[in-house]
């Protein structure tokens, strides 16, 4: 048995062996053009785990026959970077591949910057974090940013087939026969993480006894056992978590109940009931609002039930309220009206409270003219009387713009339009 893991042994040795990422390495794309021009620039490669960031960095250096050094921004010290600089001086240039680059502290960063400026070091930073959120601007501004995408099932199958057939670094010596169902499961359960798929294949290959003819047969059952529960990867503290929360809210806003339940499922698998609860209450008032005003209280009730139940039962009230919110009529008119009013206030467009609305519950108020001409609406038919409420400077301002979504807001719109008509006549 070879000592190094299969995923390490099968790393690409040049740009043509890179799996997936066609948007970066296929003909005419940016990184391919860099290699063809023999001009490798500093860059940050970011994307989910197992998409081949470090492997791509090593393949690029090898494609141009450039010396490279692989360091980790967390575990390797400034001294290790000083050694890399000395080696770069000996070679004239070096590619520094820096894993976890988002964890680079200020001391290491300050040391590296002048060497990036002179191009003594070409930095290829690798991270699972969004560089706009996590990378210091001083480093980010000196690097091209390239996003690596989660690999497709076909990409993963291609890599597995290579590993099965490779005689030097792969598993060809074992004479593997992998069923189509097993291949499909490796590709599906890895969820775009090639490292996980190769690790699962390797475990299955070395743990499955050969038959009397020396063949190793890997079936679906073996694949399922060796992949365990790698079918879902979701770090509730990572960037992907916020992408899922965003997709969750946008799916409900877009009335796609199937997508809404899918993203709810992801959040449940991540075990993040707090984020689900907060987001559902916000959605009920932000996206549904006056179109279905009972959605807010019902969302709060569902959240309270979920918190009392805990998982797995919590999924039941959550599924009910997510389905209701997705299929409810939508209106953002109330909070948009408030935002417009707040904008006026913050920009100094507010004016004096009309004198007839000012507080008159104190001695001397009448002498000041406070509240004297105020008309008490309950003394009039339908509890309404035409009088000015907004300050003079904005007395004709209309913040609220009702929508025709939902019976409740349609009824409100009728009242609103009637009041405005009476005001104008």
C-alpha positions in Angstrom: 0.0 0.0 0.0 1.3 3.4 -0.9 1.9 5.6 2.2 0.6 9.0 0.9 -3.2 9.4 0.6 -4.7 8.9 -2.8 -6.0 12.5 -2.9 -2.5 13.7 -2.5 -0.9 11.3 -5.0 -3.5 12.2 -7.7 -2.9 16.0 -7.6 -2.5 17.4 -11.1 1.1 18.0 -12.3 0.2 20.5 -14.9 -2.7 22.7 -16.0 -4.1 20.1 -18.4 -4.7 17.6 -15.6 -6.8 20.0 -13.5 -10.3 18.6 -12.9 -13.2 21.0 -13.4 -12.8 24.9 -13.2 -13.2 25.2 -16.9 -14.0 28.9 -16.4 -10.4 29.5 -15.4 -8.2 26.9 -17.2 -9.9 26.1 -20.5 -8.6 27.6 -23.7 -8.8 31.4 -23.7 -9.6 31.7 -20.0 -7.5 33.9 -17.7 -5.3 31.4 -15.9 -4.7 29.4 -19.1 -3.5 32.7 -20.7 -1.2 33.4 -17.8 0.5 30.0 -18.3 0.7 30.4 -22.1 2.3 33.8 -21.6 4.7 32.5 -19.0 3.5 35.3 -16.7 2.1 34.0 -13.5 0.7 36.8 -11.3 -0.1 36.7 -7.6 -3.7 35.4 -7.0 -6.1 34.3 -4.3 -8.0 31.1 -5.1 -11.2 30.8 -3.0 -14.0 28.2 -3.0 -15.5 25.3 -1.0 -13.3 22.5 0.4 -12.1 19.9 -2.0 -12.4 22.0 -5.1 -8.7 21.8 -5.8 -7.3 25.1 -4.8 -4.0 23.9 -3.5 -3.7 21.3 -6.3 -4.3 24.0 -8.9 -1.7 26.3 -7.3 0.9 23.4 -7.4 -0.1 22.5 -11.0 0.4 26.1 -12.2 3.9 26.3 -10.7 4.8 22.9 -12.2 3.4 24.0 -15.6 5.8 26.9 -15.7 8.7 24.9 -14.1 8.8 27.4 -11.3 10.1 26.4 -7.8 7.4 26.6 -5.2 7.0 26.3 -1.5 3.8 25.3 0.3 3.1 27.0 3.6 0.1 27.5 5.9 -0.7 31.0 7.2 -1.8 29.5 10.6 0.8 26.8 11.4 3.9 28.1 9.7 5.8 31.0 11.3 7.4 34.1 10.0 10.7 32.3 10.1 9.4 29.8 7.5 8.5 32.7 5.2 12.0 34.2 5.7 13.4 30.9 4.5 11.1 31.0 1.5 12.4 34.4 0.6 16.1 33.3 0.9 15.3 30.3 -1.4 13.5 32.6 -3.8 16.7 34.8 -4.0 18.7 31.7 -4.9 16.3 30.8 -7.7 15.5 34.4 -8.8 11.8 33.8 -8.3 9.5 31.5 -6.3 5.8 30.7 -6.1 4.6 30.8 -2.5 1.5 28.7 -2.0 -0.2 29.8 1.2 -3.1 27.8 2.5 -5.5 29.5 4.9 -4.4 32.8 3.6 -7.3 34.6 5.3 -5.6 33.8 8.6 -2.4 35.7 7.7 -1.5 38.0 10.6 -0.2 41.5 10.3 3.5 40.6 11.0 3.6 38.0 8.3 1.7 40.2 5.9 4.1 43.1 6.4 7.0 40.9 5.8 5.6 39.5 2.6 4.3 42.7 0.9 7.7 44.1 -0.3 8.6 40.8 -1.8 5.3 40.6 -3.7 5.9 44.2 -4.9 9.3 43.2 -6.4 7.8 39.9 -7.8 10.5 37.9 -6.0 7.6 35.9 -4.6 4.5 35.1 -6.6 1.8 34.5 -4.0 -1.0 32.0 -4.6 -3.2 32.1 -1.6 -5.9 29.5 -1.0 -8.9 29.9 1.2 -12.5 28.7 1.7 -13.5 32.2 2.8 -14.8 35.0 0.7 -11.7 37.2 0.2 -13.8 40.4 0.2 -14.9 39.5 3.8 -11.7 38.0 5.2 -8.5 39.0 3.3 -6.7 42.2 4.4 -7.1 44.8 1.6 -3.3 45.3 1.4 -2.9 41.7 0.3 -6.1 41.5 -1.7 -5.2 44.6 -3.8 -2.0 42.9 -4.9 -3.7 39.7 -6.1 -6.1 38.6 -8.7 -9.2 36.9 -7.2 -10.4 33.6 -8.7 -13.4 31.7 -7.5 -13.3 27.9 -7.8 -16.7 26.2 -8.1 -17.9 23.0 -6.4 -17.1 20.1 -8.8 -19.9 18.5 -10.7 -20.7 14.8 -10.4 -19.2 14.2 -13.8 -16.0 16.0 -12.8 -15.7 13.7 -9.7 -16.4 10.6 -11.8 -13.6 11.7 -14.2 -11.2 12.0 -11.3 -12.2 8.6 -9.8 -11.8 6.9 -13.2 -8.3 8.4 -13.5 -7.4 7.1 -10.0 -8.7 3.6 -10.8 -6.7 3.4 -14.0 -3.5 5.2 -12.9 -0.7 2.6 -12.5 1.9 4.9 -10.9 0.0 6.9 -8.3 -3.4 5.5 -8.5 -5.1 2.2 -7.7 -4.6 0.2 -10.9 -2.4 -2.4 -9.0 -5.5 -3.5 -7.1 -7.5 -4.4 -10.2 -10.6 -2.6 -9.1 -14.1 -3.1 -10.5 -16.4 -0.4 -9.3 -20.1 -0.7 -10.0 -21.9 2.2 -11.7 -24.1 2.5 -8.6 -21.0 2.8 -6.4 -19.5 5.4 -8.7 -22.7 7.4 -8.7 -22.8 7.3 -4.9 -19.1 8.5 -4.5 -19.9 11.4 -6.9 -23.2 12.3 -5.3 -22.3 11.9 -1.6 -19.1 13.9 -2.0 -21.2 17.0 -2.6 -18.6 18.5 -4.9 -15.6 17.7 -2.6 -13.1 15.7 -4.7 -10.9 15.0 -1.7 -13.8 13.3 0.1 -14.6 11.2 -3.0 -11.0 10.0 -3.4 -10.7 9.3 0.3 -13.9 7.2 0.2 -12.7 5.3 -2.9 -9.4 4.6 -1.3 -10.9 3.3 1.9 -13.3 1.0 -0.1 -10.4 -0.2 -2.3 -8.1 -1.2 0.6 -10.8 -2.5 2.9 -12.6 -4.8 0.4 -11.1 -8.2 0.1 -10.2 -9.5 -3.4 -12.0 -12.4 -4.9 -10.3 -15.7 -6.0 -9.2 -14.1 -9.2 -7.6 -11.1 -7.5 -10.3 -8.6 -8.4 -11.6 -6.1 -5.9 -15.3 -5.5 -6.4 -16.7 -2.3 -4.9 -20.5 -2.2 -4.8 -23.0 0.4 -3.6 -23.1 -0.9 -0.1 -19.3 -0.5 0.3 -19.4 3.0 -1.2 -22.2 4.0 1.3 -20.2 2.6 4.2 -17.0 4.3 3.2 -18.5 7.7 2.4 -20.6 7.7 5.6 -22.5 11.0 5.9 -20.4 13.1 3.5 -23.4 13.9 1.4 -23.8 17.3 3.0 -21.1 19.8 4.0 -22.3 23.1 5.7 -20.2 25.1 8.1 -22.7 27.3 10.0 -19.9 29.8 10.7 -18.6 30.0 7.1 -19.4 32.1 4.1 -21.5 29.3 2.5 -23.9 29.5 5.4 -24.7 33.1 4.6 -25.2 32.2 1.0 -27.8 29.6 2.0 -29.6 32.0 4.3 -29.7 34.5 1.4 -31.0 31.9 -1.0 -33.6 30.8 1.7 -35.0 34.3 2.0 -34.9 35.0 -1.8 -36.7 31.7 -2.5 -39.5 32.6 -0.1 -39.7 36.1 -1.5 -39.9 34.6 -5.0 -42.8 32.2 -3.9 -40.8 29.1 -4.8 -41.9 26.7 -2.0 -39.8 23.9 -3.2 -36.5 25.9 -3.2 -37.6 27.4 0.2 -37.9 23.9 1.7 -34.7 22.8 0.2 -32.7 25.6 1.8 -34.6 25.1 5.0 -33.3 21.5 4.9 -29.8 22.7 4.5 -30.1 25.0 7.5 -31.6 22.2 9.5 -28.7 19.8 8.6 -26.3 22.5 9.8 -28.2 22.5 13.1 -28.6 26.3 13.1 -32.1 26.8 14.6 -31.1 30.3 15.8 -30.5 31.6 12.3 -33.6 29.9 11.0 -35.8 31.4 13.7 -34.5 34.9 13.3 -34.7 34.8 9.5 -38.3 33.5 9.4 -39.5 36.2 11.7 -37.8 38.9 9.5 -39.2 37.3 6.4 -42.7 37.3 7.7 -42.7 41.0 8.2 -40.3 42.1 5.5 -41.6 40.0 2.6 -45.2 39.2 3.5 -46.1 42.2 5.6 -49.6 43.6 5.0 -50.4 41.2 2.3 -50.9 38.5 5.0 -50.5 40.2 8.4 -51.2 37.0 10.4 -48.0 35.5 8.9 -45.9 37.4 11.4 -47.6 36.1 14.6 -47.8 32.6 13.1 -44.1 32.6 12.2 -43.3 33.6 15.8 -45.6 30.8 17.1 -43.9 28.3 14.8 -40.4 29.5 15.9 -41.4 29.2 19.6 -42.8 25.7 19.0 -39.6 24.7 17.2 -37.4 26.0 20.0 -39.4 24.1 22.5 -39.4 20.9 20.6 -35.8 20.9 19.3 -34.6 18.9 16.4 -35.7 16.6 14.8 -39.3 17.4 15.6 -38.6 21.2 15.2 -38.6 20.6 11.4 -42.4 20.1 11.5 -43.6 23.6 12.5 -40.7 25.1 10.5 -41.9 23.3 7.4 -45.5 24.5 7.9 -44.5 28.2 8.3 -42.0 28.2 5.5 -44.6 26.7 3.1 -47.1 29.4 4.2 -44.6 32.2 3.8 -43.5 31.0 0.4 -47.1 30.8 -0.9 -48.4 33.9 0.8 -49.0 37.1 -1.2 -46.1 39.5 -0.8 -45.9 43.1 0.2 -43.1 45.3 1.4 -45.1 48.5 1.4 -45.1 49.1 5.1 -41.4 49.0 5.8 -40.6 50.7 2.6 -42.9 53.6 3.6 -41.1 53.8 6.9 -37.7 53.8 5.2 -38.7 56.7 3.0 -39.9 58.6 6.1 -36.6 57.9 7.9 -34.7 59.1 4.8 -36.5 62.4 5.0 -35.9 62.7 8.7 -32.2 61.9 8.4 -31.8 64.4 5.6 -33.3 67.2 7.6 -36.6 67.2 5.8 -39.0 67.0 8.8 -40.3 70.4 9.8 -42.3 71.6 12.9 -45.1 69.5 14.4 -48.4 71.3 13.6 -49.4 73.5 16.6 -52.9 71.8 16.9 -51.1 68.4 17.4 -48.7 69.6 20.1 -49.2 68.5 23.7 -51.8 70.5 25.5 -51.8 68.6 28.8 -50.1 71.1 30.9 -50.8 74.5 32.5 -50.3 77.3 30.1 -50.6 75.2 26.9 -53.7 77.1 25.8 -51.9 80.5 26.2 -49.3 79.1 23.8 -52.0 78.0 21.3 -51.1 74.3 21.8 -53.8 71.9 20.7 -56.6 74.5 20.5 -57.7 73.7 17.0 -57.3 70.0 17.2 -60.3 68.0 16.0 -61.0 64.7 17.8 -61.8 62.1 15.1 -64.2 60.1 17.3 -66.5 63.0 17.4 -67.1 62.7 13.6 -68.8 60.2 11.4 -66.7 57.1 10.7 -64.2 58.5 13.2 -62.5 60.6 10.6 -62.1 64.3 10.0 -60.0 66.2 7.5 -57.2 67.9 9.2 -53.4 68.3 8.7 -51.1 65.9 10.5 -47.7 66.3 8.7 -45.5 69.3 9.2 -46.1 72.2 6.8 -42.9 71.5 4.8 -44.0 68.0 3.9 -47.8 68.2 4.4 -48.6 66.6 1.0 -46.0 63.8 1.3 -47.2 60.3 0.7 -44.9 57.6 2.0 -47.2 54.6 2.0 -47.8 53.1 -1.5 -50.2 50.2 -1.0 -50.0 47.0 -3.1 -52.9 45.0 -4.6 -51.5 41.7 -3.0 -53.7 40.0 -0.4 -57.2 40.8 0.6 -56.1 42.6 3.8 -54.0 45.2 2.0 -56.5 45.5 -0.8 -59.0 46.5 1.9 -56.5 49.0 3.4 -55.9 50.4 -0.1 -59.6 51.1 -0.5 -59.7 53.1 2.8 -56.4 54.9 2.0 -57.7 55.9 -1.5 -61.0 57.1 0.0 -59.2 59.2 2.7 -56.9 60.8 0.0 -59.9 61.5 -2.2 -61.7 63.2 0.7 -58.6 65.3 1.5 -58.4 66.5 -2.0 -62.1 67.6 -2.2 
